[in-house]
Amino acid sequence: MDWHEKYKDKIVSPEQAAARIRSGDVITSNFGGSIPYALLDALADYSLAHLENVTLYLAGFYKPTRIAEAQYNEHVRIRSCFLGPWERKAVAGGSDISYQAMHLSNITHDRTDKHLPRVLLAAGSEPDENGMISLGVAPFDPALLDVCETVIIQVNRKMPYVYGSGCLIPAEHVTCLVPCDEDLPEMNLPAPTAEQRAIAGYIAERVPDGACVQFGIGGVSAAIGEALAVRHDLGCHSEMFTDPLMKLMRAGVINNSRKNFCPGKTVFTNALGSAALYAYMDRNPALEAQPCAWLNDPRNIAKNDNMISVNGAICADLTGQVCAESIGFREFSGTGGQLDYVRGARWSRGGKSFLTIPSVHTDKTGKRSSNIALTLPPGSVVTTPRADVHYIVTEYGAADLLDEPVDVRAKRLIEIAHPDFRDRLLFDAKKAGYII
């Protein structure tokens, strides 16, 4: 029997689904590609005349949505635990999007205990022959099905059907099914720069065969994917699944054959990349998507021997404190899973974590400044405390800071700073008493 016939009593239009929302509701949604964007547009339209004081919790838009515009501020407030370019643009336009400071490993606890939702909105695949819907590129924790009174799934035929106990939910547990196809957000990475390839080289030389890797998205990650092409029998336990990881799987470099936790499987919780990536994910038995709180739990990450974690950052001070989420007082991204993976890799047998930082940045006037400084700029958020940092990597080298005293930290960080700033950094470190 066709699923449209089997679940005809649950099928509604986006407009009918939006009308299920009530003033004062707390709504939770998904990550990036599994956010039901067409459904949120319908909710935006409905809210203008019918809703007040609705709060929507989610974790980062991967494409624009009208509900993030300032005109909906009094109707639907958005609380996001990760800000991307679309949120930053909306905030600049007057939108009331508030950043929710939170480790992603804590997201299930927050959504099922502290900020309890009445409504769950997500995007998923068509129900299969067994009535199971795949949440595709970003699963939520099935515990939310027990918490939410109303569960609305936008059924998108373009969503890849991905396996994993945290990614499959029964259509019987869904209140409304909203058939509405839309393209998934895509990100096609440009070729890495020379600086990014240099950073990747310092990391790759410290990655042994058989290691389990995690890295995110961007030029450094693309360069790491290239640099690891000579390795053998790598595993993958990564918050994000991206094109560089897919290419390593296709080449047989990542085969998960030596993983001692989730052996034989690449596990992830959030995918973003090209159309080819989404096609590769569809019904691929080598992939499993799991809820973020489980996947990012440092205790689970640490179960992988030789865990290699790579994450980007914005700046660091000479004691090793790292900021990866704000530019001064302005929230730029989010806490995310960085510290989860830094700690998980540290607790792993043979594990290493790497935080990558370009040595300099250039402001709008053309002035260059060092991203390694005596102190973090005022307002900067410490994403990873100095006592947790293992390696900090720039295009000039990799500084091992793990359990080192402050004078050693300062010297090693000065060595990997841009040459134009090293003398000044040494002067500042001596004046501060970091180096005698």
Buried (B, 14 or more C-beta within 10 A) or exposed (E): EEBEEEBEEBBBEBEBBBBBBBEEBBBBBBBBBBBBBBBBBBBBBBBEEBBEEBBBBBBBBBBBBBBBBEBBBBBBBBBBBBBBBBBBEBBEEEBBBEBBEBBBBBBBBBBBEEBEBBBBBBBBBBBBEEBBBBBBBBBBBBBBBEBBEBBBBBBBEBBBBBBBEBBBBEBEBBBBBBBBEBEBBBBEBEEBBEBBBBBBBBBBEBBEEBBBBBBBBBBBBBBBBBBBEEBEBBBBBBBBBBBBBBBBBEEEBBBBEBBEBBEEBBBBBBBBBBEBBBEBBBEBEBBBBBBBBBBBBBEBBBBBBBBBBBBBBBBBBBBBBBBBBBBEEEBBBBBBBBBBBBBBBBBBEBBBBBBBBBBBBEEEEEEEEBBBBBEBBEEBBBBBEBEBBBBBBBBBBBBBBBEBEBBBBBBBBBEBBBEEBBEBBBEBBEEBEBBE
